C-alpha cells in the first residue's frame, strides 16, 4: 500500500568527511540505514535514490528487493527519478539525512494521509523570526511551520506534479502545490527529527546511538516443590519425584530468563503480560512465554548478546542436563549457544531450597541493539 522514496543522492560536503556523509558508520551501520530501516520494517516498497559512486556500498547494506536509482543534478530531479519506480498507491518522500525518523512519526504521517491528499511532517516555529528588507519585520510565528520529511502523497498525484519541475519549488509539497490546490495536512510533532548536516550532528547522533546500544536486565524467581507435578527447567523435563508448583508449567528458569529481558527493555514483569489470574495461562508452556518476550525484544530492535543463569536446587543433580538446557534456551532466544551460560548451585541444605521445598533461578541478560 505504501512506498518510500528515500533520497540519499546528496554530496554531504558540509560534513567535511571527504565522502558522502550517509556512508558514515555508526554502530557498524551507515547513516542512511537508520532512515531506511523504519520504513522497510513496515513492509514499504523501498526506492533508494543514490549517487552512482555510492551504489555498490549502499547495495551491500540493503536487501535485494530494494529498488536503487540514480539521482539527478538537483533534489527535485532525484525525487522525480525515484517516483518513476513507485508502484504502490501512496508514497512518502524522505531525506536519508533525517536519521531520527521512527515508527511513531511514520504512524502520524500515515494518519495524516488518511485525512488529506497530501501531508507534511512539521513543527511549529517557536523562535522569533525576522524578515529583512529595508528594515527588520517580525513575522507572526502563529502562522509559521517548519517543514520536514517524510512528506506523503497519493502516488499518481505527486508523479503528475513532478512531470515539470518548477525551479521555485523548495520541497515536494511546494512542487505539489504548483499543480494542485488541495489542502495540505500539517502533521505536527515535538520529537527530534533533525537532519544530519554537519560533523557535529554526526557526533551527537553517534553518542545517542552508542548510549542506547546496550541494555541490562536481571530477574530472580522461586517456586515451591510439590508431588504430582513434572519438573521442567529451561524447557527440558528433568526426571525427579517432585515438580514445581505454579499457574503455568512453573519453569522457574525460563521465567527468570523472560523477565530479565522484560526488565532490560523496561517493560515491567511477567505478571504484566501473563497474570496468574487469567485462565488462558493455566498450565501454559513457558517456552511460549519466552517466545512472546523474544518477539517484543526483536520489535524493539534488540538481540541477546549474552545471558548468565543460575539454578538453585538441592536436588536433583543437574550437571547431566545443563547442555540440553543451554541448547533449549539458545533456540528460544535465537542466540548462539556460546552466548548462554547456565550454572547450578545448592543452598547447602539451608532454607526452603536446601530442604527440598522450593527451587529458584536467576538470570542476568545483556541486550544489544542491532539485527
C-alpha positions as CSV (number, residue, x, y, z in Angstrom):
1,X,0.0,0.0,0.0
2,X,2.8,2.4,0.9
3,X,6.1,3.2,-0.8
4,X,9.1,5.3,0.4
5,X,11.4,7.2,-1.9
6,X,14.5,7.7,0.3
7,X,16.6,10.4,-1.1
8,X,20.3,9.7,-0.5
9,X,22.0,11.3,-3.5
10,X,23.4,14.4,-1.8
11,X,27.1,15.1,-1.6
12,X,27.2,15.9,2.1
13,X,30.1,18.3,1.7
14,X,29.3,20.3,4.8
15,X,30.1,17.3,7.0
16,X,33.7,17.6,5.8
17,X,34.2,13.8,5.6
18,X,35.6,13.6,2.1
19,X,32.8,11.3,1.1
20,X,29.0,11.1,1.3
21,X,28.1,11.6,5.0
22,X,25.3,9.0,4.6
23,X,28.1,6.3,4.3
24,X,29.5,7.2,7.7
25,X,29.3,4.1,10.0
26,X,27.5,4.4,13.4
27,X,27.4,1.1,15.3
28,X,28.6,-0.7,12.2
29,X,25.7,0.7,10.1
30,X,25.8,3.6,7.7
31,X,23.8,6.7,8.5
32,X,21.3,6.2,5.7
33,X,20.4,2.8,7.2
34,X,18.8,4.5,10.2
35,X,16.4,6.4,7.9
36,X,15.8,3.3,5.8
37,X,15.0,0.7,8.4
38,X,11.8,2.1,10.0
39,X,10.1,2.2,6.6
40,X,11.5,-1.2,5.4
41,X,10.4,-2.8,8.7
42,X,6.8,-1.7,7.9
43,X,7.0,-3.6,4.5
44,X,7.1,-0.4,2.5
45,X,8.1,-0.6,-1.2
46,X,11.6,1.0,-0.9
47,X,13.2,3.1,-3.6
48,X,16.6,4.5,-2.8
49,X,17.9,7.4,-4.8
50,X,21.7,7.3,-4.7
51,X,24.9,8.7,-6.4
52,X,26.4,6.2,-8.9
53,X,29.6,6.1,-6.9
54,X,27.7,5.1,-3.7
55,X,25.7,2.3,-5.3
56,X,28.0,-0.6,-4.5
57,X,28.4,0.5,-0.9
58,X,24.6,1.0,-0.4
59,X,23.6,-2.3,-2.0
60,X,25.8,-4.1,0.4
61,X,23.6,-2.9,3.3
62,X,20.1,-3.3,1.9
63,X,18.0,-6.4,0.8
64,X,17.7,-7.4,-2.8
65,X,14.1,-6.3,-3.1
66,X,15.1,-2.6,-2.6
67,X,15.0,-0.6,-5.8
68,X,18.0,1.7,-6.4
69,X,18.0,4.5,-8.9
70,X,20.4,7.3,-9.6
71,X,19.8,10.9,-8.5
72,X,19.8,13.9,-10.8
73,X,21.5,17.3,-10.7
74,X,19.0,18.6,-8.1
75,X,17.0,17.1,-5.3
76,X,13.8,17.6,-7.4
77,X,15.3,15.6,-10.3
78,X,16.4,12.9,-7.8
79,X,12.8,12.7,-6.4
80,X,11.4,12.5,-9.9
81,X,13.7,9.6,-10.8
82,X,12.7,7.8,-7.6
83,X,8.9,8.3,-8.1
84,X,9.1,6.6,-11.5
85,X,9.9,3.3,-9.7
86,X,7.0,3.5,-7.3
87,X,4.1,1.1,-7.9
88,X,2.1,1.5,-4.6
89,X,-0.9,3.9,-4.4
90,X,0.6,6.0,-1.6
91,X,4.2,7.3,-1.3
92,X,6.3,9.0,1.3
93,X,9.3,11.0,0.3
94,X,12.0,11.2,3.0
95,X,15.5,12.6,3.2
96,X,18.0,9.9,4.2
97,X,19.8,12.5,6.3
98,X,16.9,12.6,8.7
99,X,18.0,9.6,10.7
100,X,15.8,10.1,13.8
101,X,12.7,9.0,12.0
102,X,10.8,6.3,13.8
103,X,7.6,4.3,13.7
104,X,5.7,6.8,15.8
105,X,6.3,9.6,13.3
106,X,5.5,7.3,10.4
107,X,2.2,6.4,12.0
108,X,1.4,10.0,12.4
109,X,2.1,10.7,8.7
110,X,0.0,7.7,7.6
111,X,-2.9,9.0,9.7
112,X,-2.5,12.4,8.1
113,X,-2.6,10.9,4.6
114,X,-5.8,9.1,5.6
115,X,-7.4,12.6,6.0
116,X,-5.6,14.7,3.4
117,X,-4.5,14.0,-0.2
118,X,-1.0,15.3,0.8
119,X,0.6,16.0,4.2
120,X,3.9,17.0,5.6
121,X,5.6,16.3,8.9
122,X,6.2,19.6,10.5
123,X,6.9,21.6,13.7
124,X,5.6,24.9,14.9
125,X,8.1,27.7,14.8
126,X,8.9,28.8,18.4
127,X,11.7,31.2,17.8
128,X,11.3,34.8,16.8
129,X,11.7,35.1,13.1
130,X,12.6,38.4,11.3
131,X,12.2,39.3,7.6
132,X,14.7,41.9,6.5
133,X,14.4,44.2,3.6
134,X,14.8,48.0,4.4
135,X,14.1,47.2,8.0
136,X,13.5,44.2,10.3
137,X,10.0,42.9,10.4
138,X,8.9,40.3,13.0
139,X,6.8,37.5,11.4
140,X,3.8,36.2,13.2
141,X,5.0,32.8,14.3
142,X,1.5,31.6,14.9
143,X,1.3,31.0,11.2
144,X,4.9,29.7,10.7
145,X,5.7,26.0,10.4
146,X,8.9,24.2,9.8
147,X,8.6,21.6,7.0
148,X,10.4,18.3,7.5
149,X,10.2,14.9,5.8
150,X,8.6,12.5,5.2
151,X,6.1,14.3,3.0
152,X,3.3,12.0,1.8
153,X,1.1,11.9,-1.3
154,X,-1.2,9.9,-3.5
155,X,1.4,8.5,-5.8
156,X,-0.4,9.3,-9.1
157,X,-0.8,13.0,-8.0
158,X,2.8,13.6,-6.9
159,X,4.0,11.9,-10.1
160,X,1.9,14.3,-12.2
161,X,3.2,17.2,-10.1
162,X,6.8,16.2,-10.9
163,X,6.2,16.0,-14.7
164,X,7.5,19.5,-15.0
165,X,9.9,20.6,-12.3
166,X,9.3,24.2,-11.1
167,X,12.6,25.8,-10.1
168,X,10.8,27.9,-7.5
169,X,9.8,24.8,-5.5
170,X,11.9,24.1,-2.4
171,X,10.4,20.8,-1.4
172,X,7.9,18.2,-2.5
173,X,4.9,20.0,-1.0
174,X,5.7,23.2,-2.8
175,X,6.2,21.2,-6.1
176,X,2.8,19.6,-5.4
177,X,1.1,22.9,-4.8
178,X,2.2,24.2,-8.2
179,X,-0.3,21.7,-9.7
180,X,-2.9,21.0,-7.0
181,X,-4.8,23.4,-4.7
182,X,-5.8,20.6,-2.2
183,X,-5.5,21.4,1.4
184,X,-2.2,20.1,2.7
185,X,-2.2,18.4,6.1
186,X,0.3,19.6,8.7
187,X,1.4,16.6,10.8
188,X,2.7,18.4,13.9
189,X,5.0,16.7,16.3
190,X,7.6,17.5,19.0
191,X,10.1,14.7,18.6
192,X,13.7,15.1,17.4
193,X,13.6,14.6,13.6
194,X,16.7,16.7,12.9
195,X,18.7,16.5,9.7
196,X,22.3,15.4,9.8
197,X,24.2,18.3,8.2
198,X,27.5,19.0,9.9
199,X,30.1,16.8,11.5
200,X,28.9,17.9,15.0
201,X,25.5,16.4,14.1
202,X,27.1,13.1,13.3
203,X,29.0,13.1,16.5
204,X,25.8,13.8,18.5
205,X,23.9,11.1,16.8
206,X,26.8,8.7,17.3
207,X,26.7,9.4,21.1
208,X,23.0,8.8,21.3
209,X,23.1,5.5,19.4
210,X,26.0,4.2,21.4
211,X,24.3,5.2,24.7
212,X,21.3,3.3,23.6
213,X,23.1,0.3,22.3
214,X,23.2,-1.9,25.4
215,X,20.5,-2.8,27.9
216,X,21.0,-5.0,31.0
217,X,18.2,-6.9,32.8
218,X,18.1,-9.2,35.9
219,X,15.4,-11.4,37.4
220,X,15.0,-13.9,40.2
221,X,12.2,-16.4,40.5
222,X,11.3,-19.1,43.1
223,X,8.6,-21.8,43.1
224,X,7.5,-24.4,45.6
225,X,8.4,-28.1,45.0
226,X,5.4,-30.5,45.3
227,X,4.5,-34.0,44.4
228,X,2.4,-34.8,41.3
229,X,4.0,-32.2,39.1
230,X,6.6,-32.5,36.3
231,X,9.9,-30.8,36.9
232,X,10.6,-28.5,33.9
233,X,13.7,-26.5,33.7
234,X,14.8,-24.4,30.7
235,X,12.1,-26.2,28.6
236,X,13.5,-29.6,29.5
237,X,11.8,-32.2,31.5
238,X,14.0,-33.5,34.3
239,X,13.3,-36.9,35.9
240,X,12.5,-36.3,39.6
241,X,9.9,-37.2,42.2
242,X,8.9,-33.6,42.7
243,X,7.9,-30.8,40.4
244,X,7.4,-27.0,40.6
245,X,4.1,-25.5,41.6
246,X,2.7,-22.6,39.6
247,X,-0.1,-21.3,37.4
248,X,1.9,-22.2,34.3
249,X,4.2,-25.1,34.0
250,X,6.3,-23.3,36.6
251,X,9.6,-23.4,34.7
252,X,11.4,-21.2,37.1
253,X,14.5,-20.9,34.9
254,X,12.6,-19.7,31.8
255,X,10.5,-17.3,33.9
256,X,13.8,-15.7,35.1
257,X,15.1,-15.6,31.5
258,X,11.9,-14.0,30.2
259,X,11.6,-11.5,33.0
260,X,15.2,-10.4,32.7
261,X,14.6,-9.5,29.1
262,X,11.4,-7.6,30.0
263,X,13.5,-5.8,32.7
264,X,16.2,-4.8,30.2
265,X,13.5,-3.4,27.9
266,X,11.8,-1.5,30.7
267,X,8.5,-3.4,30.1
268,X,7.7,-4.5,33.6
269,X,7.5,-8.1,34.8
270,X,5.9,-11.4,33.8
271,X,2.8,-10.6,35.7
272,X,2.2,-7.6,33.5
273,X,1.8,-9.8,30.4
274,X,1.0,-13.2,31.8
275,X,-1.1,-12.7,35.0
276,X,-1.8,-15.8,37.1
277,X,-5.4,-14.6,37.4
278,X,-6.0,-15.4,33.7
279,X,-7.4,-18.9,33.0
280,X,-5.8,-18.9,29.5
281,X,-2.4,-19.0,31.1
282,X,-3.2,-22.1,33.2
283,X,-0.5,-24.8,32.7
284,X,1.0,-22.7,29.9
285,X,4.2,-23.9,28.4
286,X,6.8,-21.4,29.5
287,X,8.6,-21.8,26.1
288,X,5.6,-19.8,24.7
289,X,6.2,-17.1,27.3
290,X,9.8,-16.8,26.3
291,X,8.9,-16.8,22.6
292,X,6.5,-13.9,23.1
293,X,9.0,-11.9,25.1
294,X,11.7,-12.5,22.4
295,X,9.2,-11.1,19.8
296,X,8.9,-8.0,22.0
297,X,12.7,-7.7,22.2
298,X,13.1,-8.0,18.4
299,X,10.3,-5.5,17.8
300,X,12.4,-3.0,19.9
301,X,15.4,-3.7,17.7
302,X,17.4,-5.7,20.2
303,X,19.0,-9.2,20.4
304,X,20.7,-11.2,23.2
305,X,24.4,-10.5,23.5
306,X,24.8,-13.0,26.3
307,X,22.8,-14.3,29.3
308,X,24.1,-15.8,32.6
309,X,21.7,-18.1,34.5
310,X,21.8,-19.9,37.9
311,X,19.5,-22.6,39.1
312,X,19.3,-23.0,42.9
313,X,18.3,-26.6,43.7
314,X,19.4,-29.0,46.4
315,X,18.4,-32.0,44.2
316,X,18.4,-33.5,41.6
317,X,21.9,-33.2,40.3
318,X,21.6,-31.0,37.2
319,X,25.0,-31.3,35.6
320,X,23.9,-34.1,33.2
321,X,21.1,-31.8,31.9
322,X,23.0,-28.4,31.6
323,X,24.0,-29.0,27.9
324,X,20.4,-29.7,26.8
325,X,19.1,-26.8,28.8
326,X,21.6,-24.4,27.2
327,X,20.6,-25.7,23.7
328,X,16.9,-25.2,24.6
329,X,17.5,-21.6,25.7
330,X,19.7,-20.9,22.8
331,X,16.9,-21.9,20.4
332,X,14.3,-19.9,22.3
333,X,16.3,-16.7,22.3
334,X,17.6,-17.1,18.8
335,X,21.1,-16.7,20.2
336,X,24.3,-18.8,19.8
337,X,24.7,-21.4,22.4
338,X,28.1,-19.8,23.3
339,X,26.1,-16.8,24.5
340,X,24.2,-18.9,27.0
341,X,25.6,-19.8,30.4
342,X,23.7,-22.0,32.9
343,X,25.0,-22.9,36.3
344,X,23.5,-25.0,39.1
345,X,24.1,-24.4,42.8
346,X,22.7,-25.9,46.0
347,X,21.7,-24.0,49.1
348,X,23.9,-26.1,51.3
349,X,20.7,-27.7,52.9
350,X,19.6,-24.3,54.2
351,X,16.2,-22.6,53.9
352,X,13.3,-23.8,51.7
353,X,15.6,-24.6,48.8
354,X,18.0,-26.6,50.9
355,X,15.1,-28.6,52.4
356,X,13.6,-29.5,49.0
357,X,10.6,-27.3,49.5
358,X,11.5,-24.9,46.7
359,X,13.7,-24.3,43.7
360,X,14.8,-20.9,42.3
361,X,16.6,-19.4,39.3
362,X,18.2,-16.1,38.4
363,X,19.2,-14.6,35.1
364,X,21.2,-11.6,34.0
365,X,20.9,-10.6,30.3
366,X,22.8,-8.2,28.1
367,X,20.9,-7.0,25.1
368,X,22.5,-5.3,22.2
369,X,20.9,-3.1,19.6
370,X,21.1,-4.5,16.1
371,X,20.0,-7.2,13.7
